[in-house]
Amino acid sequence: MPMKIGDVEFFGRVDKGLRNSFMRNAVVSAQERLKGAKLNAAEELGDWEEWRNLSEEIRQHTLENLDYYLEELTENVCKQGGHVFFAQTAEEANEYITRVSKEKKAKKIIKSKSMVTEEISMNDALEALGCEVIESDLGEYILQLDDHDPPSHIVAPALHKNKEQIRETFSEKKGYKKTSKPEELALFAREQLRADFLSADIGITGCNFAVAESGAISLVTNEGNARLSTSLPKTQITVMGMERIVPTWEELDILVSMLCRSAVGQKLTSYITGLIGPKDKGDVDGPEEFHLVILDNGRSNILGTEFQSALHCIRCAACINVCPIYRHIGGHSYGSIYPGPIGAVLSPLLGGYEDYKELPYASSLCAACTEACPVKIPLHDLLVKHRRNIVEEHGKGTFGEKLAMRGFSLAASSPKIFSMGSKSAPTVMSPFIKDGKVKKGPGPIKPWTDIRDFPEPSKQSFREWFKKRDKGGDQ
Amino acid sequence: MKVSLFITCLGDVFYPYVGKDTVEILERLNCEVVFPKNQTCCGQPAYNSGYHKETKDVAKHMIKTFEQSDYIVSPSGSCVTMFHEYVHLFDHDKEWQEKAQSLANRTFEFTQFIVDVLKVENVGASFSKRATYHTSCHMSRLLGVKDAPMKLLENVKGLELSNLPNKEICCGFGGTFSVKMVPISEQMVNEKIEHIEETDAEVLIGADCGCLMNIGGRIERQGKPIKVMHIAQVLNSRG
């Protein structure tokens, strides 16, 4: 599965993440920085909750009429001389893209940042063909140079690296000789990339949103690299998830504002580009040929299910930036190119429970994600729904857990058994109690006491105390 | 006013003193407190683990147990949130969904009940300590109870309350999360304790026994001199 990162099992990945103190510091400081920026950007807008409601409505409406808007988009792209290809799978998308590249006899391809091309491992397919593929987003460029290190965040892919590590990578792979000052590093990357922009045969981009009414695609960046990727090469290929569409420019306006504010706390990013098809006669720049690849890859299976709202996602990473789990384990621990709460929801939907069965449990259900989401995806609720599916539909709960939960349900539905259980708690626990605490607990309490003390059950339960007092009384 | 107390399973077995303080405060505020003795647990351990069929049985039992209650009050924001969650369990069962909605309408978290229903913000407590307050996630985000505990604590005589840095971040409890994902939970609770220490508080106050069991259990394991108290204990203090 292309979405998957590495073969290490979940707890092995978590262990590695927790030991990476550099990555953890970087994540914590990014979360802190973005938290403040996002709050300010949201406040500026006025009633943030109203904006969230409106954004949710737009996404709901679009998804409920997705067939209509995709058709409108396709018609408009074709009318303006573009080509549209619907890819049901990652393989079909890669096949089409490599076919176009072969036809164009492309040697060098310049890319702007796109999660969907990561999802389908497009670079591997193009490299197998003998093309040189160059990532032009600074974060992606660093990762690509560093032996194709996978992204750990959907907006800031190299979040897990510091400037020293970046300097080392540049010097080892590109003969960089200057300091680790961000300005010098960025200038160096810029010089390197400029030559690639000028000599690339094809430019490939993702798509933040396509606009159905005009057949346009929009790209949101802070580096301007997407703009260059789409103006210099003769051929442009844009790959989009089939849900990344808005009806008109009006909705685009709202969602781009929500995206920029939620992702990086900016009113707008430095570059927001709207592009329509190949260049017209008389245009000085722009591609001669334009291909739009619209990818399903499991998305249509989510439509119409209780997980449909996961397709509202505008990939802003607001949920990731507030997630206390991501804060400690970092992106690679999720084992998917989609990390954090949205990754824990989306990865099992797109890639199946077999590879991602732990992710829905990698959450304390604190709902910080749900609160942060600008399009109101009930992320923590969807994680609980995944857990229910894993247990009830896929029978993947362990035998012990099933037994425990049946026992729990039986006891909690029967006051007699329940009060017997609570009455016997002090006796059952007494062998494990030392100085009024449980330091090394039995059975399910063992993992708890691995890191914490467990309280001693009270000799007299609340209900016994209440029964014996002279006021109030049982009912 | 007649109030039915929902003590919660943790409160019943491990923290009966929290229940006693809750009862005493409510009675001082002229409530008649009754204890429907058939009550058990809200079912959250099963629900959050994905065992929803099993949770439905528990939910039906609790709905029946509290059917006659005008007001249901509980010293746990998380368990009250679970009562509100029952409505979604019965999406395809209109009869029980209505009953679940009625249960939710009548159920209040302890501080929410005092401030929003009884309209009281000063319960006459005095407690001369330096303290900080942990906002539980379910109570503040899902139940939406953010101000009530702060209003009550601000009126406690002698209490020096300081703001907990990063208070909105989860303490790492998360029910079964705390035993299923121990290495992650450990880092979360460690960070929470570091923030508590930054405030120089002698006492950490919270309104959910689950979070307090997690933070308190870790503090004890680390041997740190911070006392952990439920807000009902503080509000019932007179010293």
Boltz contact constraints between the chains, C-beta under 6 A:
constraints:
  - contact:
      token1: [A, 18]
      token2: [B, 183]
      max_distance: 6.0
  - contact:
      token1: [A, 324]
      token2: [B, 169]
      max_distance: 6.0
  - contact:
      token1: [A, 324]
      token2: [B, 170]
      max_distance: 6.0
  - contact:
      token1: [A, 324]
      token2: [B, 188]
      max_distance: 6.0
  - contact:
      token1: [A, 325]
      token2: [B, 184]
      max_distance: 6.0
  - contact:
      token1: [A, 328]
      token2: [B, 184]
      max_distance: 6.0
  - contact:
      token1: [A, 328]
      token2: [B, 187]
      max_distance: 6.0
  - contact:
      token1: [A, 361]
      token2: [B, 180]
      max_distance: 6.0
  - contact:
      token1: [A, 364]
      token2: [B, 170]
      max_distance: 6.0
  - contact:
      token1: [A, 364]
      token2: [B, 174]
      max_distance: 6.0
  - contact:
      token1: [A, 364]
      token2: [B, 177]
      max_distance: 6.0
  - contact:
      token1: [A, 365]
      token2: [B, 174]
      max_distance: 6.0
  - contact:
      token1: [A, 366]
      token2: [B, 137]
      max_distance: 6.0
  - contact:
      token1: [A, 366]
      token2: [B, 170]
      max_distance: 6.0
  - contact:
      token1: [A, 367]
      token2: [B, 137]
      max_distance: 6.0
  - contact:
      token1: [A, 367]
      token2: [B, 141]
      max_distance: 6.0
  - contact:
      token1: [A, 367]
      token2: [B, 142]
      max_distance: 6.0
  - contact:
      token1: [A, 371]
      token2: [B, 141]
      max_distance: 6.0
  - contact:
      token1: [A, 387]
      token2: [B, 50]
      max_distance: 6.0
  - contact:
      token1: [A, 388]
      token2: [B, 50]
      max_distance: 6.0
  - contact:
      token1: [A, 388]
      token2: [B, 52]
      max_distance: 6.0
  - contact:
      token1: [A, 390]
      token2: [B, 50]
      max_distance: 6.0
  - contact:
      token1: [A, 391]
      token2: [B, 50]
      max_distance: 6.0
  - contact:
      token1: [A, 391]
      token2: [B, 51]
      max_distance: 6.0
  - contact:
      token1: [A, 405]
      token2: [B, 46]
      max_distance: 6.0
  - contact:
      token1: [A, 405]
      token2: [B, 51]
      max_distance: 6.0
  - contact:
      token1: [A, 405]
      token2: [B, 54]
      max_distance: 6.0
  - contact:
      token1: [A, 408]
      token2: [B, 46]
      max_distance: 6.0
  - contact:
      token1: [A, 409]
      token2: [B, 46]
      max_distance: 6.0
  - contact:
      token1: [A, 409]
      token2: [B, 54]
      max_distance: 6.0
  - contact:
      token1: [A, 409]
      token2: [B, 57]
      max_distance: 6.0
  - contact:
      token1: [A, 409]
      token2: [B, 58]
      max_distance: 6.0
  - contact:
      token1: [A, 412]
      token2: [B, 40]
      max_distance: 6.0
  - contact:
      token1: [A, 412]
      token2: [B, 41]
      max_distance: 6.0
  - contact:
      token1: [A, 412]
      token2: [B, 58]
      max_distance: 6.0
  - contact:
      token1: [A, 413]
      token2: [B, 57]
      max_distance: 6.0
  - contact:
      token1: [A, 413]
      token2: [B, 58]
      max_distance: 6.0
  - contact:
      token1: [A, 413]
      token2: [B, 61]
      max_distance: 6.0
  - contact:
      token1: [A, 415]
      token2: [B, 38]
      max_distance: 6.0
  - contact:
      token1: [A, 418]
      token2: [B, 40]
      max_distance: 6.0
  - contact:
      token1: [A, 422]
      token2: [B, 12]
      max_distance: 6.0
  - contact:
      token1: [A, 422]
      token2: [B, 13]
      max_distance: 6.0
  - contact:
      token1: [A, 425]
      token2: [B, 13]
      max_distance: 6.0
  - contact:
      token1: [A, 447]
      token2: [B, 179]
      max_distance: 6.0
  - contact:
      token1: [A, 447]
      token2: [B, 182]
      max_distance: 6.0
  - contact:
      token1: [A, 448]
      token2: [B, 179]
      max_distance: 6.0
  - contact:
      token1: [A, 450]
      token2: [B, 182]
      max_distance: 6.0
  - contact:
      token1: [A, 451]
      token2: [B, 186]
      max_distance: 6.0
  - contact:
      token1: [A, 452]
      token2: [B, 217]
      max_distance: 6.0
  - contact:
      token1: [A, 452]
      token2: [B, 218]
      max_distance: 6.0
  - contact:
      token1: [A, 452]
      token2: [B, 221]
      max_distance: 6.0
  - contact:
      token1: [A, 453]
      token2: [B, 217]
      max_distance: 6.0
  - contact:
      token1: [A, 453]
      token2: [B, 220]
      max_distance: 6.0
  - contact:
      token1: [A, 453]
      token2: [B, 221]
      max_distance: 6.0
  - contact:
      token1: [A, 455]
      token2: [B, 14]
      max_distance: 6.0
  - contact:
      token1: [A, 457]
      token2: [B, 13]
      max_distance: 6.0
  - contact:
      token1: [A, 458]
      token2: [B, 16]
      max_distance: 6.0
  - contact:
      token1: [A, 461]
      token2: [B, 12]
      max_distance: 6.0
  - contact:
      token1: [A, 461]
      token2: [B, 13]
      max_distance: 6.0
  - contact:
      token1: [A, 461]
      token2: [B, 16]
      max_distance: 6.0
  - contact:
      token1: [A, 462]
      token2: [B, 7]
      max_distance: 6.0
  - contact:
      token1: [A, 462]
      token2: [B, 12]
      max_distance: 6.0
  - contact:
      token1: [A, 462]
      token2: [B, 16]
      max_distance: 6.0
  - contact:
      token1: [A, 462]
      token2: [B, 19]
      max_distance: 6.0
  - contact:
      token1: [A, 463]
      token2: [B, 12]
      max_distance: 6.0
  - contact:
      token1: [A, 465]
      token2: [B, 16]
      max_distance: 6.0
  - contact:
      token1: [A, 466]
      token2: [B, 35]
      max_distance: 6.0
  - contact:
      token1: [A, 472]
      token2: [B, 33]
      max_distance: 6.0
  - contact:
      token1: [A, 472]
      token2: [B, 34]
      max_distance: 6.0
  - contact:
      token1: [A, 474]
      token2: [B, 35]
      max_distance: 6.0
  - contact:
      token1: [A, 474]
      token2: [B, 37]
      max_distance: 6.0
  - contact:
      token1: [A, 475]
      token2: [B, 34]
      max_distance: 6.0
  - contact:
      token1: [A, 475]
      token2: [B, 36]
      max_distance: 6.0
